[in-house]
Amino acid sequence: MNKDNIAVGLDIGTTKIVAMIGKKNEYGKLEILGVGKSKSLGVHRGVVNNITQTIQSIQQAVAEAENNSGYKINDVVVGIAGQHIRSIQHSDYISRPNAEEVIGDDDIDRLIGQVHKLAMLPGEEIIHVLPQEFKIDGQAEIKEPIGMYGGRLESSFHVVVGQAASIRNLGRCIKSAGLELSGLTLEPLASADAVLSQEEKEAGVALIDIGGGTTDLAIFKDGIIRHTAVIPFGGNVITEDIKEGCSIIEKQAELLKTRFGSAWPGENKDNEIVSIPGLRGREPKEISLKNLSKIIHARVVEIVEQVYAEIKLYGHEDPKNKLIAGIVLTGGGAELKHIKQLVEYITGMDTRIGYPNEHLAGDSEEELSSPLYATAVGLVMNSIRNNTRSATPLVEMKMEEPVMARSQVVDEEPIIEQEKIDSKATSSIKHETTDDKIKRSFFDKYIDKIKEFLDNAE
């Protein structure tokens, strides 16, 4: 029986929902076993606003991924974004009863647990508590405190906060689609995993993920997440502007944007014209590509300026905080022609387009290395790190006794899997960072909290 660690990521975006099944091959690269994509109905600017339509879109994407891969999806790691997400910087400390004992996982858990008790605005919940640098008895800039001695342990934290109702609505959609929620990850962090190198994170880099409904920002410096933000504009507002500016329907506006659109108006000559078929026997409509580029340019400038304001807010202009690796653009909006040049012009920072192909196996389909799939690839990588077995081969399921309920089959598996995880854990304990342990322990508690809420709401 194949006991591979099969991981599943579910990217619930404003324009599309992607379910991706993958595993690590022998070279440590990500082998994609199946992908399902559906039009996202019921999600607006990263937030669920129609539960029924969202469930149907999730089921459609999951069914397609299952058919393509031959695996049955059991649980998923989901990306979370939306205009309700905000981040704050916070510092906290604990006093240890015995300074002669080395600092262990329990101390880190206690410190993070304290941050989780922070008073939030009504209706808000803490999604991520990400430690940045630790300080022990006044000694600063410690990245790995475990194993050290000290009485006072303190740390600065990057705390990501979101609306509790939005998170629970997302959880409800996943449960109603017949899936379990195994993890929640902020989408810009998932995209960062897929397209950024460790060198870039060390040097200082801003990742800009231009999606359909939102533009997500994640800033890294010295290998640590420093700032995150979600701007409530994305590719859809550009399409909306084209629709209104050219008096055409949305489908035609989207096609114009992707096929002929450019973020740089000087590129097109005055005599370049595209003819659009008229509706129901009406005369075709002629649209100047120069005008089209002007409409796109105006909106892209607005989005980039808002993102750049967030980069300045982080303190990029301070020499100490300078982002040497510049900007990496990803997401569907990064495919817009000449957007790289426009971003460089507005910000004065080096820019490149981020493709997730660095982590993908060599024989992966070319389509998967598009910036469009960066978040989904990052979510699968996240699921692999959690040692999940999120999908079961369909053949294996057919071999089970017909009388056994699916829940019983699933419940039996982790006993064997746990041994595998334990043996791995003991052999690679030195390689596991504090950050990974923290993420896992607190995500487990957070996911349990959401599951408990959903069960009680039945």
C-alpha positions in Angstrom: 0.0 0.0 0.0 1.4 3.4 -1.0 2.0 5.5 2.1 3.2 8.7 0.4 2.6 11.9 2.2 0.0 13.3 -0.2 -0.8 17.0 0.4 -3.7 19.1 -0.8 -4.0 22.9 -1.0 -7.2 24.8 -1.7 -6.9 28.4 -3.0 -10.3 30.1 -2.6 -9.9 33.3 -4.7 -12.3 35.9 -5.9 -12.0 34.8 -9.6 -11.0 31.2 -9.3 -10.9 28.2 -6.9 -7.9 25.9 -7.3 -7.6 22.5 -5.6 -4.1 21.0 -6.0 -2.9 17.6 -5.0 0.9 17.0 -4.7 3.7 15.1 -3.1 7.5 15.4 -2.7 9.5 13.3 -5.2 12.9 11.7 -4.3 14.7 15.0 -5.3 12.7 17.0 -2.8 10.7 18.7 -5.5 6.9 19.0 -5.7 5.2 16.6 -8.0 1.7 17.8 -8.8 -0.6 14.8 -9.1 -3.8 16.6 -10.0 -5.3 20.1 -10.3 -8.9 21.2 -10.4 -10.0 24.7 -11.2 -13.5 26.3 -11.1 -14.9 29.8 -11.5 -15.3 31.3 -8.1 -18.9 32.2 -7.4 -19.9 33.6 -4.1 -16.5 35.2 -3.1 -16.0 39.0 -3.2 -12.6 40.6 -2.5 -11.4 37.4 -0.8 -14.5 37.1 1.5 -17.3 34.6 1.2 -20.6 36.4 0.5 -22.7 33.4 -0.8 -22.2 30.2 1.0 -24.1 27.9 -1.4 -22.3 29.1 -4.5 -18.9 28.9 -2.8 -19.6 25.3 -1.7 -20.6 24.3 -5.3 -17.4 26.0 -6.7 -15.2 24.1 -4.1 -16.9 20.8 -5.0 -16.4 21.4 -8.7 -12.6 22.1 -8.3 -12.2 19.2 -5.9 -14.0 16.8 -8.2 -11.8 17.8 -11.1 -8.6 17.4 -9.1 -9.7 13.9 -7.9 -10.5 12.9 -11.5 -7.2 14.1 -12.8 -5.1 12.4 -10.0 -7.0 9.2 -9.0 -6.9 10.3 -5.4 -9.8 11.0 -3.0 -9.3 14.3 -1.1 -10.0 14.1 2.7 -8.7 17.3 4.1 -7.2 20.6 2.8 -4.9 23.5 3.8 -6.8 26.7 2.9 -5.5 30.1 2.0 -7.1 33.1 3.7 -7.1 36.6 2.4 -9.6 39.4 2.1 -10.0 43.1 3.0 -10.7 42.3 6.7 -7.1 41.0 7.2 -4.7 43.4 9.1 -1.4 43.0 10.9 0.1 44.5 14.0 3.5 44.5 15.7 3.6 43.4 19.3 6.3 42.7 21.9 5.8 40.4 24.9 7.9 38.6 27.6 7.7 35.9 30.2 9.7 35.4 33.4 10.9 31.8 33.8 10.8 30.3 37.3 14.2 28.6 36.9 16.9 30.4 34.9 19.2 27.4 35.4 16.9 25.2 33.1 17.3 25.5 29.4 14.5 27.1 27.4 12.2 24.6 25.8 9.1 24.3 23.6 6.9 24.9 26.6 8.4 28.3 27.2 7.9 29.4 23.6 4.3 28.0 23.7 3.6 30.0 26.9 5.0 33.2 25.4 2.9 32.8 22.2 -0.1 31.8 24.3 0.2 35.1 26.1 0.1 37.0 22.7 -3.1 35.0 21.8 -4.8 36.6 24.8 -4.4 40.1 23.3 -7.6 42.2 23.3 -8.8 42.5 19.8 -11.5 44.7 18.2 -15.1 43.3 18.5 -15.5 40.4 16.0 -11.8 40.0 15.3 -9.6 37.0 15.9 -5.9 36.3 15.8 -5.0 34.1 12.8 -1.2 34.0 12.9 1.3 34.8 15.7 4.7 34.9 14.0 7.8 35.4 16.2 10.5 37.6 14.8 13.5 38.0 17.1 13.9 36.8 20.6 15.7 38.4 23.5 17.0 36.5 26.5 18.0 38.5 29.6 18.5 41.6 27.5 20.7 39.8 24.8 19.0 40.7 21.5 18.8 39.3 18.0 18.4 35.6 18.9 16.6 33.6 16.2 16.6 30.2 17.9 16.2 30.4 21.7 15.6 26.7 22.4 18.5 25.2 24.4 19.7 28.5 25.8 19.7 29.5 29.5 17.9 32.6 30.8 15.3 34.0 33.2 13.5 36.5 31.0 12.4 35.5 27.5 10.9 38.1 25.3 10.2 38.4 21.6 8.7 40.8 19.0 5.8 39.3 17.1 4.0 39.9 13.8 0.4 39.3 14.6 -2.1 38.7 11.7 -5.7 39.5 12.6 -9.0 38.8 10.7 -12.8 38.9 11.1 -13.9 35.8 13.0 -17.2 35.6 11.0 -15.3 35.5 7.7 -13.0 32.8 8.9 -15.9 30.7 10.2 -17.9 31.2 7.0 -14.9 29.8 5.1 -14.7 26.8 7.5 -18.5 26.2 7.0 -18.1 26.1 3.2 -15.2 23.6 3.4 -17.1 21.3 5.9 -20.3 21.5 3.8 -18.3 20.6 0.7 -17.4 17.3 2.5 -13.8 18.2 3.4 -11.9 18.6 6.7 -9.9 21.7 7.4 -6.3 20.7 8.3 -4.7 24.2 8.2 -5.2 27.9 7.5 -2.5 30.0 6.0 -2.4 33.7 5.1 -2.3 33.7 1.2 0.7 36.0 0.8 2.7 33.7 3.1 1.8 30.7 0.9 2.7 32.6 -2.3 6.0 33.6 -0.6 6.9 30.0 0.0 6.3 29.2 -3.6 8.2 32.0 -5.3 10.8 33.5 -3.0 14.3 32.2 -2.3 15.8 32.2 1.1 18.5 34.6 -0.1 15.8 37.1 -1.1 14.1 36.8 2.3 17.5 37.5 4.0 18.4 40.4 1.7 14.9 42.0 2.1 12.1 41.6 -0.4 8.5 42.7 -0.9 6.1 40.1 -2.4 3.1 41.6 -4.2 0.4 39.0 -5.1 -2.1 40.6 -7.5 -5.2 38.5 -7.4 -8.7 39.0 -8.8 -10.2 40.7 -5.7 -7.3 41.7 -3.5 -3.6 42.5 -3.8 -1.6 40.9 -1.0 1.7 42.1 0.3 4.3 40.3 2.4 7.7 41.9 3.4 10.7 39.8 4.5 14.0 41.0 5.9 16.8 38.9 7.5 14.7 35.8 6.7 11.8 37.0 8.9 8.3 38.2 8.0 8.2 41.9 8.8 5.0 43.2 7.4 1.8 42.0 5.7 -1.1 43.8 4.2 -4.2 43.2 2.0 -5.3 45.9 -0.4 -8.9 45.5 -1.4 -8.3 46.0 -5.2 -7.1 43.5 -7.8 -7.5 42.5 -11.4 -11.3 42.6 -11.3 -11.4 46.4 -10.8 -9.2 46.8 -13.9 -11.8 44.6 -15.8 -14.6 46.7 -14.4 -13.0 49.9 -15.5 -12.5 48.5 -19.1 -16.2 47.4 -19.1 -17.4 50.9 -18.2 -14.8 52.9 -20.1 -15.4 51.0 -23.4 -19.1 50.2 -22.8 -18.7 46.5 -23.4 -19.7 43.3 -21.4 -17.5 41.9 -18.7 -16.5 38.8 -20.6 -15.2 41.0 -23.5 -13.5 43.3 -21.1 -11.6 40.4 -19.4 -10.5 39.1 -22.9 -9.4 42.5 -24.0 -7.3 42.9 -20.8 -5.5 39.5 -21.0 -5.0 39.5 -24.8 -4.3 43.1 -25.7 -3.9 45.0 -22.4 -0.7 46.7 -21.4 0.1 48.7 -18.2 2.3 51.1 -20.3 0.2 53.4 -22.6 3.1 54.6 -24.7 3.5 51.1 -26.2 0.4 51.3 -28.5 0.2 53.5 -31.6 -2.9 55.6 -32.2 -4.1 53.5 -35.2 -4.1 50.2 -33.4 -7.8 49.2 -33.2 -9.6 46.0 -32.0 -13.0 45.2 -33.2 -15.5 43.7 -30.7 -18.6 41.9 -31.9 -21.8 43.8 -31.2 -24.6 42.3 -29.0 -27.6 40.6 -30.7 -27.0 41.8 -34.3 -25.7 45.3 -33.3 -22.8 46.8 -35.1 -19.3 45.7 -34.0 -17.5 48.2 -31.7 -14.0 49.5 -32.4 -11.7 50.1 -29.5 -8.4 51.9 -29.6 -5.6 49.9 -27.9 -4.1 53.2 -26.7 -7.3 54.0 -24.8 -7.4 50.5 -23.4 -3.9 50.9 -22.1 -4.7 54.3 -20.6 -7.6 52.8 -18.6 -5.5 49.8 -17.4 -2.5 52.1 -16.6 -4.6 54.5 -14.4 -5.9 51.6 -12.2 -2.6 49.7 -12.0 -0.9 52.9 -10.9 -3.5 53.3 -8.1 -2.9 49.7 -6.9 0.9 49.9 -7.0 0.9 53.3 -5.2 -1.2 51.8 -2.4 1.2 48.9 -2.1 4.2 51.2 -2.1 2.6 53.3 0.7 2.5 50.0 2.7 6.2 49.3 1.9 7.1 52.9 3.1 5.0 52.3 6.2 7.3 49.3 7.0 10.2 51.6 6.8 11.9 50.7 3.5 13.5 54.1 3.2 15.5 53.6 6.4 18.9 52.2 5.3 18.6 49.6 8.1 15.4 48.2 6.6 16.2 48.5 2.9 14.8 45.8 0.7 17.9 44.9 -1.3 16.1 42.2 -3.4 13.4 44.7 -4.4 9.9 43.5 -5.4 8.6 40.1 -6.6 5.2 40.2 -8.5 3.0 37.1 -8.6 -0.6 36.2 -8.9 -2.8 36.4 -12.1 -2.2 40.2 -12.3 1.5 39.7 -12.7 0.8 38.4 -16.2 -0.3 41.8 -17.4 2.0 43.1 -20.1 4.7 45.6 -19.0 3.5 45.6 -15.3 7.1 44.9 -14.2 8.4 48.0 -15.9 5.6 50.2 -14.5 6.2 48.9 -10.9 10.0 49.7 -11.3 9.1 53.1 -12.6 6.8 54.0 -9.7 8.8 52.5 -6.8 12.4 52.7 -8.1 12.9 49.2 -6.9 14.3 46.2 -8.8 11.3 44.0 -9.8 10.9 40.5 -11.2 7.9 38.2 -11.9 7.7 35.3 -9.4 7.1 31.9 -10.9 6.5 28.8 -8.7 8.5 26.5 -11.0 11.6 26.5 -8.8 9.9 24.1 -6.4 8.1 22.0 -9.1 9.4 18.7 -10.5 11.0 19.0 -13.9 8.2 17.1 -15.7 5.4 19.4 -14.4 3.0 20.9 -16.9 4.1 24.3 -18.2 0.7 25.9 -17.1 1.5 25.1 -13.4 4.5 27.4 -13.4 2.3 30.4 -14.1 2.2 33.1 -11.3 -1.6 32.3 -11.3 -0.8 29.1 -9.4 1.7 30.5 -6.9 -0.7 30.5 -3.9 -1.9 26.9 -4.6 1.6 25.6 -4.9 2.5 27.3 -1.6 -0.5 25.8 0.2 0.5 22.3 -1.0 4.1 22.9 0.3 2.5 24.0 3.6 0.5 20.9 3.8 3.6 18.7 3.1 5.4 20.4 6.0 2.5 19.5 8.3 3.1 15.8 7.5 -0.5 15.4 6.4 -1.9 12.5 4.4 -4.7 14.5 2.8 -5.7 12.2 0.0 -6.2 8.5 -0.4 -5.7 6.6 -3.7 -9.2 5.7 -5.1 -8.0 2.1 -5.8 -7.1 1.7 -2.1 -10.5 2.9 -1.1 -12.2 0.4 -3.3 -10.3 -2.4 -1.7 -11.7 -1.6 1.7 -14.7 -3.6 3.0 -17.9 -2.1 1.6 -19.6 -2.2 5.0 -17.0 0.1 6.5 -17.9 3.7 6.8 -15.5 6.2 5.2 -14.9 7.9 8.6 -13.7 4.5 10.0 -11.3 4.0 7.1 -9.9 7.4 7.6 -9.6 7.0 11.4 -7.6 3.8 11.0 -4.9 5.3 8.8 -3.2 7.8 11.1 -2.1 5.0 13.6 0.4 3.7 11.0 1.1 7.3 9.9 1.8 8.4 13.4 4.6 5.9 13.8 6.1 7.3 10.6 5.8 10.8 11.8 7.3 9.9 15.2 10.3 8.2 13.7 10.8 11.1 11.3 10.5 13.6 14.2 13.1 11.8 16.3 15.6 11.5 13.4 15.2 15.1 12.2 14.6 16.9 15.5 17.7 19.1 15.0 16.5 20.3 11.6 13.1 21.5 12.9 13.1 25.2 13.6 11.3 26.9 16.5 9.2 28.7 13.8 7.9 25.4 12.4 7.0 24.0 15.9 5.2 27.2 16.8 3.2 27.3 13.6 2.1 23.7 14.0 1.2 23.7 17.7 -0.8 26.9 17.4 -2.5 26.1 14.1 -3.6 22.7 15.6 -5.3 24.6 18.5 -6.8 27.2 16.1 -8.1 24.7 13.7 -9.6 22.7 16.6 -11.3 25.9 17.8 -12.9 26.4 14.4 -14.0 22.7 14.1 -15.5 22.9 17.6 -17.4 26.0 16.6 -18.7 24.4 13.4 -19.8 21.3 15.2 -21.7 23.3 17.8 -23.4 25.3 15.0 -24.8 22.2 13.5 
